[in-house]
Amino acid sequence: MEDLRKTAEVLNDLVKINNDRIAGYEKAIAELPAADVDLKALFNSLIEQSERLKAELQQHISGWQNRVDGQTTTSGKIYRAWMDIKQTFAVDDRKAVLESCEFGEDAAQKAYRQAEEEEGISTAAKALISSQKTQLLASHDHIKQLRDRERVG
């Protein structure tokens, strides 16, 4: 049986994950040297992706008049703290920035995987979660490819 409260809770958690992702990429953009225009453009597109995903989640939730959460998650705060530490040791290191971003993408994949496995959420929400997870996986794989290229180079 569908539990709309449970569905809204799961989708609100995914809104938080996307907030974390946006904050993480904003931080990465701020840390990158001006010469890394390619990564800055990529990270801006990933911010836009999360904004779109958030809007889809919020639209789905708003049908039930539940509160959409604008906060970030604790794990997201840990991600940004970890990224701060990494940057302290690796200023101007594209590989380190990409590794940090991949870490964040891994966290997003884990959150979406857990959301997909939740019992009692609506079929429509499961379909939305699955679609968004696929989109985020493509972004994850792109970041990973760029990181691997930096390792070789």
Buried (B, 14 or more C-beta within 10 A) or exposed (E): EEBBEBBBBBBBBBBBBBBBBBBBBBBBBEBBEEEBEEBBEBBEEBBEBBEEBBEBBBEBBEEEEBEBBEEBBEBBEEBBEBBEEBBEEBEEBBBBBBBBBBBBBBBBBEBBEEBBEBEEBBEEBBEBBEEBBEBBBEBBEBBBEBBEEBEEE
